[in-house]
Amino acid sequence: MEQSPEVPKHTPTAKEIAAQFREKITGPNRGYDPGDRLPAARALAKELGVQLMTVQSAYGQLRDEGLVLTQQGRGTFVRDPATPLGTEPGSSPAFAALAAELSTIHDALHLLGERLDRLERLVGSETPPSP
């Protein structure tokens, strides 16, 4: 009897791993709720037969999307979507920078709105009567 060669197991990419977890975090059949810890990167890498860097890259993609938080020495956790991005400990530096920039823009728009109101009051009070 002839033995069939074993079919090589598919090794997932970081993008595929991220997609699987994204579905488990945001999909209709959620497997993770806010605050839940994702599997340890080393253990998951071993289980999937991939390099540690592959899992870390997948978790990094999810972090940059605002879905998870990575806390040094503690692990990776599903982020609470009710908490504003970039405000919680362990959030991506990119989100923290974006939150600060948006706050600055918000303040500038508020100030411009106040100046526009003042200008409209000044111009409105000086408008000559129409013929």
HELIX and SHEET records of a PDB file:
HELIX    1   1 ALA A   14  THR A   26  1                                  13    
HELIX    2   2 ALA A   41  LEU A   48  1                                   8    
HELIX    3   3 LEU A   52  ASP A   64  1                                  13    
HELIX    4   4 PRO A   93  SER A  125  1                                  33    
SHEET    1   A 2 VAL A  68  GLN A  71  0                                        
SHEET    2   A 2 GLY A  75  VAL A  78 -1                                        
END                                                                             
